[in-house]
């Protein structure tokens, strides 16, 4: 296999990864708070497999991380008292067995003990890092735009909404949650509103993602054809040289 085929194979591997990410975007186009992703590419200079006329490195293609667009999705009304949407830049904090995690997914509920939890049972934390505990016998809570939770006219707590100076340190860990992968300390988000009875939709544009999928699929096919052509040329060259010898 010559250098061009190795380079073509590296590009195909990146294109396959792009297809996986696009497919995941499309699959989550209706997931509350989901943020669209794309793949960054880079070149990786390496020594050529075959040196024909010089030591110049061959530039292979490689993935260079996933780019996540944290732009806000559209808000939709649900009228569920435990659904919440963040209007502005910030994240809810939930407590999991492996530590605090962050999310824009505001699909919460009250468990049997009165805690406000997400679908996986992780407790929603207040602005002081504690759980928000309701009295199951006192009816539905009221949540003001500044995040204050009240029940039967009494203040229970305040929903914590935090933000990070560098969002690139947030890494996806499943269940629509993110973890902080650095020593960066989250701060209380400013200029945000908590909208009770609403959910933030995904910021995925399905039409745009379908267009990207078609483009990447065509690029993959074109790369495969180019590699086939190059392999045929190499084979013909070997046969011709064999006949001459």
C-alpha positions in Angstrom: 0.0 0.0 0.0 1.5 3.4 -1.0 1.4 6.7 0.8 -1.7 8.0 -1.0 -3.7 5.0 0.1 -2.7 5.5 3.7 -3.7 9.2 3.5 -7.0 8.2 1.9 -7.7 5.6 4.6 -7.0 8.2 7.4 -9.5 10.6 5.7 -12.1 7.8 5.5 -11.7 7.1 9.2 -12.4 10.8 10.0 -15.4 10.9 7.6 -16.8 7.8 9.4 -16.5 9.6 12.7 -18.2 12.6 11.3 -21.1 10.4 10.1 -21.4 9.0 13.6 -21.6 12.5 15.2 -24.1 13.7 12.6 -26.3 10.6 13.1 -26.2 11.2 16.9 -27.3 14.9 16.3 -30.2 13.8 14.2 -31.2 11.1 16.8 -31.3 13.8 19.5 -33.1 16.5 17.6 -36.0 16.1 20.0 -34.0 15.7 23.2 -34.5 18.5 25.7 -31.4 20.7 26.1 -29.2 18.7 23.6 -26.4 20.7 22.0 -25.4 20.0 18.4 -21.9 18.7 17.8 -19.4 18.6 15.0 -15.9 17.1 14.5 -12.7 19.2 14.3 -10.0 17.9 11.9 -6.2 18.3 11.9 -3.3 17.1 9.9 -0.7 14.7 11.4 2.7 14.8 9.7 4.3 11.4 9.7 7.2 9.7 8.0 6.0 8.3 4.6 5.5 4.5 4.3 7.6 4.7 1.1 10.2 7.4 0.4 10.4 8.3 -3.3 12.6 11.3 -3.8 12.7 13.0 -0.4 12.2 12.9 3.4 9.2 15.2 3.5 6.5 14.0 5.9 3.2 12.8 4.7 0.2 14.7 6.2 -2.4 12.2 7.4 -5.9 13.4 8.5 -6.9 12.9 12.1 -9.8 13.9 14.4 -9.0 16.9 16.7 -11.9 16.9 19.2 -15.6 17.4 19.2 -17.0 21.0 18.9 -20.2 21.5 20.9 -22.5 24.5 20.1 -23.9 25.7 23.4 -26.4 28.1 21.7 -29.8 28.1 23.2 -32.6 26.0 21.8 -36.2 27.2 21.4 -38.3 27.1 24.6 -41.6 25.3 24.5 -44.4 25.3 27.0 -45.3 22.1 28.8 -47.2 23.4 31.9 -45.7 20.7 34.0 -44.8 22.3 37.4 -41.4 20.5 37.6 -40.3 21.2 34.0 -37.7 24.1 33.9 -35.9 25.9 31.1 -32.9 28.2 31.5 -33.4 31.4 29.5 -29.8 32.5 29.0 -26.4 30.9 29.4 -26.0 28.5 32.3 -26.5 24.9 33.6 -28.5 23.1 36.2 -26.4 21.1 38.7 -27.4 17.6 39.6 -25.8 15.3 42.2 -24.9 11.8 40.9 -23.0 8.9 42.6 -19.8 10.0 40.8 -20.1 13.7 41.6 -21.8 16.8 40.4 -22.9 16.9 36.8 -24.3 19.8 34.6 -27.2 19.9 32.2 -29.6 22.0 30.2 -32.2 19.3 30.3 -34.9 20.6 32.7 -37.1 17.5 32.8 -37.4 17.2 36.6 -39.9 15.5 38.9 -40.5 15.0 42.6 -39.5 11.6 44.0 -41.2 9.8 46.9 -39.1 11.6 49.5 -39.9 15.1 48.2 -36.6 15.8 46.4 -36.6 17.4 43.0 -34.7 14.9 40.7 -34.1 14.3 37.1 -35.2 11.2 35.1 -32.3 9.1 36.5 -33.0 10.1 40.1 -30.1 12.6 40.4 -31.1 15.4 42.8 -31.3 19.0 41.5 -29.1 21.2 43.6 -29.8 24.7 44.9 -27.5 27.7 44.7 -25.7 26.6 47.8 -25.0 23.0 46.6 -27.8 21.4 48.6 -30.8 19.3 47.6 -34.2 20.9 47.2 -36.7 19.1 49.4 -40.5 19.6 49.1 -43.4 18.4 51.2 -45.3 15.9 49.1 -48.5 16.8 51.0 -48.4 20.6 50.2 -49.0 20.5 46.5 -47.1 21.8 43.5 -44.2 24.3 43.9 -44.0 27.7 42.4 -40.7 28.6 40.8 -40.0 32.3 40.1 -37.9 33.6 37.2 -35.0 34.1 39.6 -35.1 30.4 40.6 -36.7 30.8 44.0 -38.8 27.6 44.8 -41.9 28.2 47.0 -44.5 25.8 48.3 -47.7 26.8 50.1 -46.4 30.4 50.2 -43.1 29.4 51.9 -39.7 29.7 50.4 -38.0 26.3 50.1 -34.8 27.1 48.2 -33.4 28.5 45.0 -32.5 26.6 41.9 -28.8 26.8 41.3 -27.8 27.9 37.8 -24.1 27.9 37.2 -21.8 28.8 34.3 -18.2 28.2 33.3 -15.7 30.7 31.9 -14.4 28.0 29.6 -17.1 25.7 28.2 -14.6 23.5 26.4 -13.8 21.9 29.8 -17.2 20.3 29.8 -17.3 16.7 28.6 -20.4 14.6 27.8 -20.9 11.6 30.1 -24.3 10.2 29.0 -27.9 10.8 30.1 -27.6 14.4 28.6 -25.1 15.3 31.4 -21.8 17.1 31.3 -18.9 16.9 33.7 -16.2 19.4 34.5 -12.9 18.0 33.4 -10.7 20.8 34.9 -10.1 22.6 38.1 -12.3 25.4 36.9 -14.9 26.4 39.5 -18.4 27.0 38.3 -19.9 30.4 39.2 -23.5 31.5 39.7 -24.8 32.4 36.2 -25.8 36.0 35.7 -28.6 37.4 33.6 -30.6 34.2 33.3 -34.2 33.3 34.0 -35.7 30.0 35.1 -38.9 29.3 33.2 -41.2 27.0 35.1 -43.5 24.8 33.0 -41.2 25.1 30.0 -38.4 23.0 28.4 -35.6 24.0 26.1 -35.5 22.1 22.9 -32.5 20.8 21.1 -30.6 23.3 19.0 -30.1 20.8 16.3 -31.3 21.8 12.8 -32.4 18.5 11.3 -32.5 19.7 7.7 -28.9 21.1 8.1 -27.7 17.8 9.6 -29.3 15.8 6.9 -27.5 18.0 4.3 -24.2 17.5 6.1 -24.8 13.7 6.2 -25.3 13.6 2.4 -22.2 15.7 1.9 -20.0 13.5 4.2 -21.4 10.3 2.6 -20.5 11.6 -0.9 -17.1 12.6 0.3 -16.6 9.1 1.7 -17.7 7.5 -1.6 -15.4 9.8 -3.6 -12.5 9.0 -1.4 -13.2 5.2 -1.9 -13.2 5.7 -5.7 -10.0 7.7 -5.6 -8.3 5.0 -3.6 -9.5 2.3 -6.0 -8.2 4.3 -8.9 -4.8 4.8 -7.2 -4.6 1.1 -6.4 -5.4 0.2 -10.1 -2.7 2.6 -11.2 -0.2 1.1 -8.8 -1.1 -2.4 -10.0 -0.7 -1.5 -13.7 2.6 0.1 -13.0 3.9 -3.0 -11.3 2.7 -5.2 -14.2 4.3 -2.9 -16.8 7.6 -2.8 -14.9 7.4 -6.6 -14.6 7.0 -7.0 -18.4 9.9 -4.6 -19.1 12.2 -6.5 -16.8 
